[in-house]
Amino acid sequence: MSKLRVLAASLLLVACMSAGAWASGELNAYSIMPEKYASQVFEAFTAETGIKVNFMRFSSGEALARVIAEKNNPQVDVILGGPADTYEAGIEEDVFEPYRPAGADAIPAKFRSKDDYWTGIGIIPLVFLTNADFLKEKGLEPPTSWNDLLDPAYKDGLQMADTRTSGTATERIYSLVKIMGEDEAFEYQKKLHQNIQMYTKSGAGGAMPIATGQCASGIFYIVDALDIQQQGYPVVLSYPVEGVSYGIEGSGILKGAKNMENARKYMDWVSSKSFAQFIVDRKINYIPTRDDVEVTNPALDLSKVKLIEVDVAWKGEKRKEYVDRWINEVIK
C-alpha cells in the first residue's frame, strides 16, 4: 500500500507540474525596445510568471506596418516598447485591445492612453550624441542648439534615424515643429540634410559609428546615447537650449491576441513597481513613468533640461503626414 501511495503522489506531482506549465503557457511579442534590453525584460517576466516569451525585434515603423498587415490574424499578442505615437497610429487602424493594467493608477494619466490602449513604461527625451575626439580636433564645444548642427564642420558627419522606419526620427520632427513652427521645421531639415552622412533604419543605428569616429554627431533617444557612453566610448551628451520633446516608451496588447490572459499578465507586470525598479537596477536607461521609483543615474536627471510637452494623440495624427512631407521635401 505504501508503494501505491508513493506512486499516486508522484503521479499527482507530475500532473500538477504539467498543469502549471500548461497554465503558464507562452506569449508572442514584437519588441521595439532594443534586443539587448528586451531579452532582459522578457527573461525577468518569465522568471516571475513562468510564461515563456517568443519575440522578434523591429523598429517602430516596421512593427506598426506588421501589426496592421496582420490585424485579421495577429501573429503576436503584445508589443514591448516604442514611442506612444506608434500606438496612437495603431489605434486608428484598430489593431490594439484596450486593457487597464493593475498598476495603472501609479502612472500619471499623461503617460497612458486615455482609453487604455497603451500604457507608458518609460520616458526618453531626445539628446545630441557627439564624438569627443571630433570636437577636440575641430576646436568645437558640444552642440547646445539645433542650429549648431548646421555648422559646415559637420558636413557629411551626421548620422540619425530615417523617419520611414524610426520613432526616434519622427520624435525629431515633432520637436522641431513645436520649437520652430511647421514650415520652418522642414526648412531647417532641408539645411540639416546637407550635413547628413547617412539616415539609419533604427533610432540607435548611428550611435556606434559616432562612438568609433566614423561620423561626428547625431540625435538620439537618451536610452541609446547613454548605452554608448556607459560602454566607455569617447562621446559627449548635450541638449539644445531651445528644448527637446520626449518619447513615452509604451506597451500594449494586440486586438485578437491568441494568448490574451498571458498578455494581460504581461501588461500588469510592465506597469508594476517591480518592473520599474528592475529597469533602474539593470541600467536600462528609461526614466520610469511610475512616481514611486527613484532614478539613481545622474545622467537621467532632467531638472536642467528644457522639455517640450507634445500631445501624444497629436503625434499619432501627424505621424504619416510628417513622414510623407519629410520624404517629399527633405530627402528628394
N, C-alpha and C positions, 0 to 999 in steps of 0.2 A: 504493500500500500504506500510505503514511504517513497518508493521509486516512482509510483504513479503520480504522487503529489509533486515530486520534483519535475517530472516530465510535464505535468499540467502547468506548473508555474513557469517553466521555460517557454512553453508554447504561448502562454499568456503574455510573457515579456516580449517575445518576438512579435506577437500580434500588435502589442501596444507601440513598439518601436516602428513597425511598419505603418501603423495608423498615423503616428506622429509625423513620419516622413511624408506620408501622403497628404496630411493636413497642411504641412509646411508648403509643399509644392514648389512652384517656380514663379519667376517674374521675368518678363521680357521688356527691355528698355532700349531707347536711344539716349545717348548722352551727348549733350552739347558741351558740358564740362569736360576739360581736357582729360584724356585717358588716364594719365598718371594720378589724377585726383579721383576720378570716377571709380577706378579699381579699388582704391582705399575705402571710398564711401560704401560701395556695394559689398565689400568684404565685411565691413563693420555691421552693415544691415543684416547680412547672412548670419554673422556670429550672434547677433542679438535675437533674431527671429527664426533662424533655421530655414529661411526662404532663399533658395538659390536664385541668383540673378544672371541672366544671359544678356549681354549688351553689346551694342556697336556704337562707335563714336563718329559723329558728323558735326560739321559747322552748323550754325543756326539756320542758314538759308537752305542747306541740304536737308536737314532734319524736317523743317517745315514742309518742303516740297514732297518729301517721302510720306509724311503722315496725311497730307492732303490727297496724294495719289492713292494711298491705301485705305482711305476712310470707309469704304464699303466692306473692307476685310482687313481690319487693323492687324499689323504684324507684331506690334509691341503694345504693352499695357501702359507704360509711363514714359515721360521724358524727364531726364535729370539735367538741370542747369539750362543756361541760355538766357538772354535778356527777355524781360517780360513782354516787350513789344512783339516778340516772336509768338508768344502765346495769344496776345490780343489779336494778331493777324490770323491765327488759327481759329479763334472763336468765330471770326467772320466766316470761316469755311466750315464751321460746325464739326470740328474734329475733337473737341475736348469735352470731358464729362465733369460737371460740377461736383465738388466734394469739399466740405469744410473739415479740415483736419482737427484732431483732438486738441492740438496745441495752438490753434489759430488765434485765440484771444490774447496770447502773449506777443503777437506780431502786430505792429501798428497797421491800421487799415490801409495806409498809402502803399504798403508793401504787399498787399494782397488784392486779388481780383474781387471787385465788389459783388460779383455773382459766384465766387468760389471756383472759378475755372482754373486758377493757378494760385500758388502760394509762393511768396518770396522767401528764399532761404539765405540770401547773402546780398550785400551791396558792393558794387565795384565801380569806382569812379575812373574816368579816363586820366591818363598821365603821359607825359613825354618821357621816353627812354632814349638816352644818348650815350654813345661810346665816349668814355672819359679820355682815351688816348687821342681820339679825333679832336676833341675840344682843346686839348693841350697843344696839339700840332697846329691848329688853326688860330690859336690865341683867343678862343671864344669862351664865354660863360655859358652854362646850361641854358637852354631856351626858357624864357619866362613869359613869352607872349606867343600867340598863334602866328603873329607876323614874323617872328624870329625864324620860322621855318621857311620863309620866302627868301632868306639871305642866299645870294649866289654861292656862298661857301658850301651850301647843302646840295648844290647841283648834282643830280644823279646819285644822291646819297641817302635818300629816304626810302624806307620800306614800311608799308602799312597795309591794312586789310582791304580787300575788294568788297564793295557793297553788295555785289550779286550773291555772295556766299556768306558774308560775315556780319554778325550782330555788332561786333566792335566797330565796324565801318559805318553801319547805319547810326550807331550812337555818336560817332564823329560828326555826322551830318546834323543830327538833332542839336548837338552842342553849338555848332556854327550858326545854325538858323536862329536859335534863341539868342545868341550873343550879337549877331550881325544883322539879322533880317534875312529873309529867304533868298532874294535875288543876290544880295551881297555875299551870302554864304557860297553860292555857286560860282560867283565871280572869283572869290578867294580860292576855291578849289581848282579852278582853271589855272590860276597862277601857281598854286602848290604843285599841280601836275607836272610843271616844268622841272621840278626838283626830284620827281619820283624815279627811283631806280626800278622798283617792282611793286605791284599790288599782290598780296598773298591771299591764298584761299581762306585760311583761317586767321582769326584775330591775333594769335600768338606767332604766326608764321615768320614775321620779321624779327622777332626778339633775339633769336640765336645769331643771325647774321650781324645784328648790331653788336652783340656781345663779343663776337670774334673779329670785328673790324671790317667785315665785308661791306658794310654800309654804316651810315653815321647816326641816324636817329629815326624815330617814328612815334606813333600814337597808339597806345595800348590800354587795355583794362589793367588796373593795378595788380590783379592777381597774376597776370603773365609777366609783367615787368619785375615784380618782386621775386618771382621764382628765379629769374635770371640773376638778379642781384644776390640772392641767397646762395647761388651756386658759386659765387666768388668772382664773377667776371667784372672787368673794369667798366661799369656803367653808372650813370647818374640818373636819378628820377627827379623830375621837376614839374611844376604846374603853371599853366598860363594865368596871368593876373586877371584876365578877362573872365576866367572861370571855366569850369567843365561840368558837363552833366554826368550822371552816373547810371549804370545799369542795375537793374534789380534781377539778380540771378533767381530764376524761378524753377518750379517743378509742377507737373500736373499729370492727370490721368486722361488717357485717350478714350473717346466715346466708343463703346462696344468692346472694351478691353476684355480679353478672354480669361484673365486672372484677376477679376475685379476685387475680390476680397483681399488678395495679397497686395493689389495696387493701393487700396485704402490703408492697409497696414504700413505700406511704404510711405505714403503721404503723412500719416501720423508720426512716423519716425523722423522724417526730414524736417518736420515742423517742431520737433521736440527740443527741450533744453539739452538733452543728451547729445543730439546731433550738433547743435550749435557749439557746445563745448568741445566736441570731437574735432571740428574744423579749426578751432583755435589751437587746441593742443597739437594737432598734426601740422600746423603752419600752412594750412590750406587757406590762402590769403583772401578770403571773402570776409567782409565785415558782417557778422551775424545780424539778421533782421530782428531777432528777439532782443528785448530790452533787459533781460535778466542774465546776460552773459557778458563778461568783461573782456575786451580786446587787450592783449598784453603786448603786441608788437607796436613799437612807437611809430613805425612807418605807416600804420593804419590809423593814426591819429589825424583826423581831418579837420581839427579845430581851426587851422590856419589856411585851409583851402577854400576857395570860393566855389561852392557847389551850386549848380543851376538846377532848379527843380523843373522837371518836364513831365507833364501828364502822360502816364503810360498808355491810356486809351488813344490819345493824340498820336503817340508814336506808332501804334498799331495801324491807325487810319492813314498815316502819311508814309508808312514804310515803302509800299510799292511805288507810289508817286515819286518819292525822292530817289529811289533806286533807278527808276526809269530816267529821271532827269539827269542823274549823275552819268549814266551810260551815254545819253544823247548829247550832253553838253560838256562833260569833263573829259572823257576818255576817247571820244570820237574825233 
